[in-house]
Amino acid sequence: MNHLGHTRSGRKHDHLLQTPDTFVRAPLPGMTHATAIVHCGPALGAKFIEYTAEFESGGILGPAQAQRFAYVIEGVAAIDVDGTQQEMPPGTFAYLPQACEHRISAKTEARIALIEKPYTPLPNLASPTPIVSHESSIPSQTLLHDDALQVRSLLPDDTTFDFAVNVLTYQPGASLPTVEIHVMEHGLLMLEGEGIYRLGDCWYPVWAGDFIWMRAFCPQWFGALGKVPAKYLIYKDWNRSPLS
Protein backbone atom coordinates (compact mmCIF):
# COMPACT_ATOMS: atom_id res chain seq x y z
CA MET A 1 0.00 0.00 0.00
CA ASN A 2 1.25 3.47 -0.89
CA HIS A 3 1.05 5.73 2.18
CA LEU A 4 1.12 9.26 0.71
CA GLY A 5 4.14 8.57 -1.47
CA HIS A 6 6.27 6.87 1.20
CA THR A 7 8.74 4.14 0.18
CA ARG A 8 12.00 2.67 1.43
CA SER A 9 13.31 2.84 -2.16
CA GLY A 10 15.98 5.39 -2.93
CA ARG A 11 18.27 6.35 -5.78
CA LYS A 12 21.52 8.29 -5.68
CA HIS A 13 24.25 8.80 -8.27
CA ASP A 14 26.14 5.71 -7.05
CA HIS A 15 23.41 3.33 -5.87
CA LEU A 16 19.78 2.22 -6.05
CA LEU A 17 17.57 0.50 -3.49
CA GLN A 18 14.46 -0.87 -5.21
CA THR A 19 11.81 -2.30 -2.89
CA PRO A 20 8.84 -4.47 -3.94
CA ASP A 21 6.30 -1.67 -3.42
CA THR A 22 7.94 0.18 -6.35
CA PHE A 23 8.27 -2.79 -8.74
CA VAL A 24 6.77 -2.32 -12.20
CA ARG A 25 6.16 -5.42 -14.30
CA ALA A 26 6.41 -5.64 -18.09
CA PRO A 27 7.11 -8.54 -20.47
CA LEU A 28 10.44 -8.70 -22.29
CA PRO A 29 10.75 -9.85 -25.93
CA GLY A 30 10.14 -13.57 -26.34
CA MET A 31 8.47 -14.11 -22.96
CA THR A 32 5.33 -16.24 -22.94
CA HIS A 33 3.04 -16.35 -19.89
CA ALA A 34 5.71 -14.48 -17.94
CA THR A 35 6.66 -10.95 -17.02
CA ALA A 36 9.77 -9.15 -15.80
CA ILE A 37 10.76 -6.70 -13.08
CA VAL A 38 13.86 -4.97 -14.47
CA HIS A 39 16.09 -3.93 -11.58
CA CYS A 40 19.04 -2.37 -13.39
CA GLY A 41 20.53 -1.90 -16.82
CA PRO A 42 22.26 0.63 -19.08
CA ALA A 43 19.49 3.21 -18.51
CA LEU A 44 20.64 3.34 -14.86
CA GLY A 45 24.33 3.35 -15.72
CA ALA A 46 24.89 -0.37 -15.09
CA LYS A 47 27.08 -2.43 -17.41
CA PHE A 48 24.84 -5.47 -16.98
CA ILE A 49 21.11 -6.23 -16.78
CA GLU A 50 19.46 -7.84 -13.78
CA TYR A 51 15.77 -8.67 -13.56
CA THR A 52 13.34 -11.02 -11.87
CA ALA A 53 11.16 -13.09 -14.19
CA GLU A 54 7.76 -14.17 -12.83
CA PHE A 55 6.21 -17.18 -14.59
CA GLU A 56 2.82 -18.77 -14.80
CA SER A 57 2.97 -22.56 -15.02
CA GLY A 58 4.13 -23.30 -18.56
CA GLY A 59 5.67 -19.86 -19.01
CA ILE A 60 8.76 -19.48 -21.19
CA LEU A 61 11.69 -17.06 -21.00
CA GLY A 62 12.79 -15.30 -24.17
CA PRO A 63 16.27 -15.61 -25.74
CA ALA A 64 19.34 -13.81 -24.38
CA GLN A 65 21.44 -11.38 -26.41
CA ALA A 66 24.38 -11.85 -24.02
CA GLN A 67 25.67 -14.43 -21.55
CA ARG A 68 23.01 -15.29 -18.98
CA PHE A 69 22.95 -16.40 -15.34
CA ALA A 70 19.69 -17.75 -13.86
CA TYR A 71 18.88 -18.54 -10.20
CA VAL A 72 15.55 -20.09 -9.19
CA ILE A 73 14.03 -18.27 -6.22
CA GLU A 74 10.62 -19.95 -6.02
CA GLY A 75 8.78 -22.72 -7.85
CA VAL A 76 10.17 -25.27 -10.26
CA ALA A 77 11.60 -24.54 -13.70
CA ALA A 78 13.26 -26.60 -16.41
CA ILE A 79 16.22 -25.81 -18.62
CA ASP A 80 17.04 -27.38 -21.97
CA VAL A 81 20.66 -27.02 -23.14
CA ASP A 82 21.94 -28.89 -26.20
CA GLY A 83 18.88 -31.14 -26.15
CA THR A 84 19.27 -32.18 -22.51
CA GLN A 85 16.57 -31.05 -20.10
CA GLN A 86 17.13 -30.65 -16.36
CA GLU A 87 14.66 -29.73 -13.63
CA MET A 88 15.44 -26.58 -11.62
CA PRO A 89 13.97 -26.46 -8.09
CA PRO A 90 14.71 -23.46 -5.80
CA GLY A 91 18.43 -22.86 -5.35
CA THR A 92 19.29 -24.24 -8.79
CA PHE A 93 21.37 -21.95 -10.99
CA ALA A 94 22.53 -21.98 -14.58
CA TYR A 95 25.25 -20.18 -16.50
CA LEU A 96 24.71 -19.92 -20.25
CA PRO A 97 27.55 -18.52 -22.40
CA GLN A 98 26.84 -15.90 -25.02
CA ALA A 99 25.20 -17.44 -28.11
CA CYS A 100 24.43 -20.67 -26.21
CA GLU A 101 21.12 -22.09 -27.42
CA HIS A 102 18.89 -22.87 -24.44
CA ARG A 103 15.29 -22.80 -23.24
CA ILE A 104 14.07 -21.98 -19.73
CA SER A 105 10.46 -22.76 -18.87
CA ALA A 106 8.34 -22.99 -15.72
CA LYS A 107 6.85 -26.29 -14.57
CA THR A 108 4.93 -24.44 -11.81
CA GLU A 109 4.44 -20.80 -10.96
CA ALA A 110 8.00 -19.61 -10.47
CA ARG A 111 10.32 -16.67 -9.86
CA ILE A 112 13.83 -16.62 -11.36
CA ALA A 113 16.58 -14.02 -10.94
CA LEU A 114 18.35 -13.31 -14.25
CA ILE A 115 21.66 -11.56 -14.93
CA GLU A 116 22.76 -10.81 -18.49
CA LYS A 117 26.03 -9.19 -19.59
CA PRO A 118 27.90 -8.94 -22.90
CA TYR A 119 30.96 -11.19 -22.70
CA THR A 120 34.43 -9.62 -22.55
CA PRO A 121 36.85 -12.15 -24.10
CA LEU A 122 40.56 -12.41 -23.37
CA PRO A 123 43.11 -13.21 -26.13
CA ASN A 124 43.85 -16.91 -26.59
CA LEU A 125 41.29 -17.91 -23.98
CA ALA A 126 38.28 -20.07 -24.74
CA SER A 127 34.79 -19.00 -23.69
CA PRO A 128 33.16 -20.67 -20.66
CA THR A 129 30.92 -23.69 -21.07
CA PRO A 130 27.34 -24.06 -19.73
CA ILE A 131 26.78 -24.90 -16.07
CA VAL A 132 23.63 -26.19 -14.36
CA SER A 133 23.98 -26.90 -10.66
CA HIS A 134 22.48 -26.28 -7.21
CA GLU A 135 23.88 -23.94 -4.58
CA SER A 136 23.96 -26.80 -2.05
CA SER A 137 26.61 -28.51 -4.21
CA ILE A 138 28.97 -25.54 -3.74
CA PRO A 139 31.04 -25.72 -0.53
CA SER A 140 30.33 -22.88 1.88
CA GLN A 141 33.44 -20.91 2.87
CA THR A 142 34.07 -18.63 5.84
CA LEU A 143 34.26 -15.00 4.73
CA LEU A 144 36.98 -12.75 6.16
CA HIS A 145 37.79 -15.24 8.95
CA ASP A 146 34.33 -14.88 10.51
CA ASP A 147 32.35 -18.10 10.89
CA ALA A 148 29.13 -16.04 11.11
CA LEU A 149 29.68 -14.97 7.47
CA GLN A 150 29.51 -17.70 4.83
CA VAL A 151 29.89 -17.42 1.07
CA ARG A 152 29.20 -19.81 -1.80
CA SER A 153 30.89 -18.88 -5.09
CA LEU A 154 28.46 -20.17 -7.69
CA LEU A 155 30.76 -19.71 -10.69
CA PRO A 156 34.26 -21.23 -10.90
CA ASP A 157 37.26 -19.06 -10.01
CA ASP A 158 38.43 -19.21 -13.60
CA THR A 159 39.60 -16.36 -15.85
CA THR A 160 37.30 -17.52 -18.62
CA PHE A 161 34.45 -15.98 -16.59
CA ASP A 162 34.21 -12.18 -16.62
CA PHE A 163 31.81 -11.93 -13.69
CA ALA A 164 31.12 -13.69 -10.41
CA VAL A 165 27.88 -14.53 -8.62
CA ASN A 166 27.97 -15.42 -4.93
CA VAL A 167 25.47 -16.30 -2.21
CA LEU A 168 26.32 -14.71 1.15
CA THR A 169 24.71 -15.76 4.43
CA TYR A 170 24.98 -13.73 7.66
CA GLN A 171 23.99 -15.05 11.05
CA PRO A 172 21.83 -12.57 13.04
CA GLY A 173 24.10 -9.81 14.33
CA ALA A 174 26.92 -10.54 11.87
CA SER A 175 28.26 -7.74 9.69
CA LEU A 176 31.00 -6.88 7.24
CA PRO A 177 34.09 -5.89 9.25
CA THR A 178 34.86 -2.85 7.10
CA VAL A 179 33.15 -0.39 4.78
CA GLU A 180 34.14 -1.59 1.31
CA ILE A 181 35.05 0.82 -1.51
CA HIS A 182 36.21 -0.92 -4.69
CA VAL A 183 36.19 -0.94 -8.47
CA MET A 184 33.62 -3.76 -8.84
CA GLU A 185 29.99 -2.96 -9.69
CA HIS A 186 27.32 -4.94 -7.82
CA GLY A 187 23.77 -6.16 -8.24
CA LEU A 188 22.31 -7.63 -5.05
CA LEU A 189 19.00 -9.41 -4.43
CA MET A 190 17.94 -10.06 -0.84
CA LEU A 191 16.73 -13.67 -0.60
CA GLU A 192 16.08 -14.13 3.12
CA GLY A 193 16.18 -12.20 6.38
CA GLU A 194 16.80 -8.52 6.99
CA GLY A 195 19.42 -6.00 7.99
CA ILE A 196 20.89 -2.54 7.47
CA TYR A 197 22.77 -1.55 4.33
CA ARG A 198 25.03 1.48 4.13
CA LEU A 199 25.27 2.78 0.55
CA GLY A 200 27.30 5.94 0.12
CA ASP A 201 26.26 8.19 3.00
CA CYS A 202 22.76 6.64 3.26
CA TRP A 203 21.58 3.90 5.65
CA TYR A 204 18.70 1.67 4.55
CA PRO A 205 16.67 -1.05 6.28
CA VAL A 206 16.47 -3.95 3.82
CA TRP A 207 14.80 -7.36 3.78
CA ALA A 208 13.91 -10.29 1.54
CA GLY A 209 12.68 -9.16 -1.88
CA ASP A 210 14.71 -5.93 -2.04
CA PHE A 211 17.21 -5.21 -4.84
CA ILE A 212 20.34 -3.06 -4.60
CA TRP A 213 22.59 -1.76 -7.37
CA MET A 214 26.00 -0.32 -6.46
CA ARG A 215 28.20 1.62 -8.86
CA ALA A 216 31.96 1.11 -8.72
CA PHE A 217 33.53 2.81 -5.68
CA CYS A 218 30.21 3.21 -3.84
CA PRO A 219 30.94 2.92 -0.07
CA GLN A 220 29.07 -0.18 1.14
CA TRP A 221 28.49 -2.09 4.39
CA PHE A 222 25.90 -4.58 5.63
CA GLY A 223 24.83 -5.83 9.04
CA ALA A 224 22.23 -8.56 9.65
CA LEU A 225 19.34 -8.01 12.04
CA GLY A 226 16.35 -10.07 13.13
CA LYS A 227 16.13 -13.65 14.39
CA VAL A 228 16.93 -15.56 11.20
CA PRO A 229 20.00 -15.45 8.93
CA ALA A 230 20.16 -12.85 6.17
CA LYS A 231 21.00 -14.19 2.72
CA TYR A 232 21.59 -12.47 -0.59
CA LEU A 233 22.62 -13.19 -4.17
CA ILE A 234 25.30 -10.78 -5.39
CA TYR A 235 26.86 -10.09 -8.82
CA LYS A 236 30.21 -8.43 -9.47
CA ASP A 237 32.34 -7.91 -12.55
CA TRP A 238 35.52 -9.96 -12.17
CA ASN A 239 38.71 -11.19 -13.86
CA ARG A 240 38.97 -8.29 -16.28
CA SER A 241 40.99 -5.08 -16.45
CA PRO A 242 39.13 -1.91 -15.35
CA LEU A 243 40.04 -0.58 -18.81
CA SER A 244 37.89 -3.26 -20.49
LOLO-528924 format. One record per residue (C-alpha): residue number from 1; x, z, y; residue in one letter. Coordinates in steps of 0.5 Angstrom, whole numbers, plus 2048, in hexadecimal, padded with zeros to 3 digits. Layout:
- resi; x; z; y; resn
- NUM; X; Z; Y; A
...
***
This chain:
- resi; x; z; y; resn
- 1; 800; 800; 800; M
- 2; 802; 7FE; 807; N
- 3; 802; 804; 80B; H
- 4; 802; 801; 813; L
- 5; 808; 7FD; 811; G
- 6; 80D; 802; 80E; H
- 7; 811; 800; 808; T
- 8; 818; 803; 805; R
- 9; 81B; 7FC; 806; S
- 10; 820; 7FA; 80B; G
- 11; 825; 7F4; 80D; R
- 12; 82B; 7F5; 811; K
- 13; 830; 7EF; 812; H
- 14; 834; 7F2; 80B; D
- 15; 82F; 7F4; 807; H
- 16; 828; 7F4; 804; L
- 17; 823; 7F9; 801; L
- 18; 81D; 7F6; 7FE; Q
- 19; 818; 7FA; 7FB; T
- 20; 812; 7F8; 7F7; P
- 21; 80D; 7F9; 7FD; D
- 22; 810; 7F3; 800; T
- 23; 811; 7EF; 7FA; F
- 24; 80E; 7E8; 7FB; V
- 25; 80C; 7E3; 7F5; R
- 26; 80D; 7DC; 7F5; A
- 27; 80E; 7D7; 7EF; P
- 28; 815; 7D3; 7EF; L
- 29; 815; 7CC; 7EC; P
- 30; 814; 7CB; 7E5; G
- 31; 811; 7D2; 7E4; M
- 32; 80B; 7D2; 7E0; T
- 33; 806; 7D8; 7DF; H
- 34; 80B; 7DC; 7E3; A
- 35; 80D; 7DE; 7EA; T
- 36; 814; 7E0; 7EE; A
- 37; 816; 7E6; 7F3; I
- 38; 81C; 7E3; 7F6; V
- 39; 820; 7E9; 7F8; H
- 40; 826; 7E5; 7FB; C
- 41; 829; 7DE; 7FC; G
- 42; 82D; 7DA; 801; P
- 43; 827; 7DB; 806; A
- 44; 829; 7E2; 807; L
- 45; 831; 7E1; 807; G
- 46; 832; 7E2; 7FF; A
- 47; 836; 7DD; 7FB; K
- 48; 832; 7DE; 7F5; F
- 49; 82A; 7DE; 7F4; I
- 50; 827; 7E4; 7F0; E
- 51; 820; 7E5; 7EF; Y
- 52; 81B; 7E8; 7EA; T
- 53; 816; 7E4; 7E6; A
- 54; 810; 7E6; 7E4; E
- 55; 80C; 7E3; 7DE; F
- 56; 806; 7E2; 7DA; E
- 57; 806; 7E2; 7D3; S
- 58; 808; 7DB; 7D1; G
- 59; 80B; 7DA; 7D8; G
- 60; 812; 7D6; 7D9; I
- 61; 817; 7D6; 7DE; L
- 62; 81A; 7D0; 7E1; G
- 63; 821; 7CD; 7E1; P
- 64; 827; 7CF; 7E4; A
- 65; 82B; 7CB; 7E9; Q
- 66; 831; 7D0; 7E8; A
- 67; 833; 7D5; 7E3; Q
- 68; 82E; 7DA; 7E1; R
- 69; 82E; 7E1; 7DF; F
- 70; 827; 7E4; 7DC; A
- 71; 826; 7EC; 7DB; Y
- 72; 81F; 7EE; 7D8; V
- 73; 81C; 7F4; 7DB; I
- 74; 815; 7F4; 7D8; E
- 75; 812; 7F0; 7D3; G
- 76; 814; 7EB; 7CD; V
- 77; 817; 7E5; 7CF; A
- 78; 81B; 7DF; 7CB; A
- 79; 820; 7DB; 7CC; I
- 80; 822; 7D4; 7C9; D
- 81; 829; 7D2; 7CA; V
- 82; 82C; 7CC; 7C6; D
- 83; 826; 7CC; 7C2; G
- 84; 827; 7D3; 7C0; T
- 85; 821; 7D8; 7C2; Q
- 86; 822; 7DF; 7C3; Q
- 87; 81D; 7E5; 7C5; E
- 88; 81F; 7E9; 7CB; M
- 89; 81C; 7F0; 7CB; P
- 90; 81D; 7F4; 7D1; P
- 91; 825; 7F5; 7D2; G
- 92; 827; 7EE; 7D0; T
- 93; 82B; 7EA; 7D4; F
- 94; 82D; 7E3; 7D4; A
- 95; 832; 7DF; 7D8; Y
- 96; 831; 7D7; 7D8; L
- 97; 837; 7D3; 7DB; P
- 98; 836; 7CE; 7E0; Q
- 99; 832; 7C8; 7DD; A
- 100; 831; 7CC; 7D7; C
- 101; 82A; 7C9; 7D4; E
- 102; 826; 7CF; 7D2; H
- 103; 81F; 7D2; 7D2; R
- 104; 81C; 7D9; 7D4; I
- 105; 815; 7DA; 7D2; S
- 106; 811; 7E1; 7D2; A
- 107; 80E; 7E3; 7CB; K
- 108; 80A; 7E8; 7CF; T
- 109; 809; 7EA; 7D6; E
- 110; 810; 7EB; 7D9; A
- 111; 815; 7EC; 7DF; R
- 112; 81C; 7E9; 7DF; I
- 113; 821; 7EA; 7E4; A
- 114; 825; 7E4; 7E5; L
- 115; 82B; 7E2; 7E9; I
- 116; 82E; 7DB; 7EA; E
- 117; 834; 7D9; 7EE; K
- 118; 838; 7D2; 7EE; P
- 119; 83E; 7D3; 7EA; Y
- 120; 845; 7D3; 7ED; T
- 121; 84A; 7D0; 7E8; P
- 122; 851; 7D1; 7E7; L
- 123; 856; 7CC; 7E6; P
- 124; 858; 7CB; 7DE; N
- 125; 853; 7D0; 7DC; L
- 126; 84D; 7CF; 7D8; A
- 127; 846; 7D1; 7DA; S
- 128; 842; 7D7; 7D7; P
- 129; 83E; 7D6; 7D1; T
- 130; 837; 7D9; 7D0; P
- 131; 836; 7E0; 7CE; I
- 132; 82F; 7E3; 7CC; V
- 133; 830; 7EB; 7CA; S
- 134; 82D; 7F2; 7CB; H
- 135; 830; 7F7; 7D0; E
- 136; 830; 7FC; 7CA; S
- 137; 835; 7F8; 7C7; S
- 138; 83A; 7F9; 7CD; I
- 139; 83E; 7FF; 7CD; P
- 140; 83D; 804; 7D2; S
- 141; 843; 806; 7D6; Q
- 142; 844; 80C; 7DB; T
- 143; 845; 809; 7E2; L
- 144; 84A; 80C; 7E7; L
- 145; 84C; 812; 7E2; H
- 146; 845; 815; 7E2; D
- 147; 841; 816; 7DC; D
- 148; 83A; 816; 7E0; A
- 149; 83B; 80F; 7E2; L
- 150; 83B; 80A; 7DD; Q
- 151; 83C; 802; 7DD; V
- 152; 83A; 7FC; 7D8; R
- 153; 83E; 7F6; 7DA; S
- 154; 839; 7F1; 7D8; L
- 155; 83E; 7EB; 7D9; L
- 156; 845; 7EA; 7D6; P
- 157; 84B; 7EC; 7DA; D
- 158; 84D; 7E5; 7DA; D
- 159; 84F; 7E0; 7DF; T
- 160; 84B; 7DB; 7DD; T
- 161; 845; 7DF; 7E0; F
- 162; 844; 7DF; 7E8; D
- 163; 840; 7E5; 7E8; F
- 164; 83E; 7EB; 7E5; A
- 165; 838; 7EF; 7E3; V
- 166; 838; 7F6; 7E1; N
- 167; 833; 7FC; 7DF; V
- 168; 835; 802; 7E3; L
- 169; 831; 809; 7E0; T
- 170; 832; 80F; 7E5; Y
- 171; 830; 816; 7E2; Q
- 172; 82C; 81A; 7E7; P
- 173; 830; 81D; 7EC; G
- 174; 836; 818; 7EB; A
- 175; 839; 813; 7F1; S
- 176; 83E; 80E; 7F2; L
- 177; 844; 812; 7F4; P
- 178; 846; 80E; 7FA; T
- 179; 842; 80A; 7FF; V
- 180; 844; 803; 7FD; E
- 181; 846; 7FD; 802; I
- 182; 848; 7F7; 7FE; H
- 183; 848; 7EF; 7FE; V
- 184; 843; 7EE; 7F8; M
- 185; 83C; 7ED; 7FA; E
- 186; 837; 7F0; 7F6; H
- 187; 830; 7F0; 7F4; G
- 188; 82D; 7F6; 7F1; L
- 189; 826; 7F7; 7ED; L
- 190; 824; 7FE; 7EC; M
- 191; 821; 7FF; 7E5; L
- 192; 820; 806; 7E4; E
- 193; 820; 80D; 7E8; G
- 194; 822; 80E; 7EF; E
- 195; 827; 810; 7F4; G
- 196; 82A; 80F; 7FB; I
- 197; 82E; 809; 7FD; Y
- 198; 832; 808; 803; R
- 199; 833; 801; 806; L
- 200; 837; 800; 80C; G
- 201; 835; 806; 810; D
- 202; 82E; 807; 80D; C
- 203; 82B; 80B; 808; W
- 204; 825; 809; 803; Y
- 205; 821; 80D; 7FE; P
- 206; 821; 808; 7F8; V
- 207; 81E; 808; 7F1; W
- 208; 81C; 803; 7EB; A
- 209; 819; 7FC; 7EE; G
- 210; 81D; 7FC; 7F4; D
- 211; 822; 7F6; 7F6; F
- 212; 829; 7F7; 7FA; I
- 213; 82D; 7F1; 7FC; W
- 214; 834; 7F3; 7FF; M
- 215; 838; 7EE; 803; R
- 216; 840; 7EF; 802; A
- 217; 843; 7F5; 806; F
- 218; 83C; 7F8; 806; C
- 219; 83E; 800; 806; P
- 220; 83A; 802; 800; Q
- 221; 839; 809; 7FC; W
- 222; 834; 80B; 7F7; F
- 223; 832; 812; 7F4; G
- 224; 82C; 813; 7EF; A
- 225; 827; 818; 7F0; L
- 226; 821; 81A; 7EC; G
- 227; 820; 81D; 7E5; K
- 228; 822; 816; 7E1; V
- 229; 828; 812; 7E1; P
- 230; 828; 80C; 7E6; A
- 231; 82A; 805; 7E4; K
- 232; 82B; 7FF; 7E7; Y
- 233; 82D; 7F8; 7E6; L
- 234; 833; 7F5; 7EA; I
- 235; 836; 7EE; 7EC; Y
- 236; 83C; 7ED; 7EF; K
- 237; 841; 7E7; 7F0; D
- 238; 847; 7E8; 7EC; W
- 239; 84D; 7E4; 7EA; N
- 240; 84E; 7DF; 7EF; R
- 241; 852; 7DF; 7F6; S
- 242; 84E; 7E1; 7FC; P
- 243; 850; 7DA; 7FF; L
- 244; 84C; 7D7; 7F9; S
***
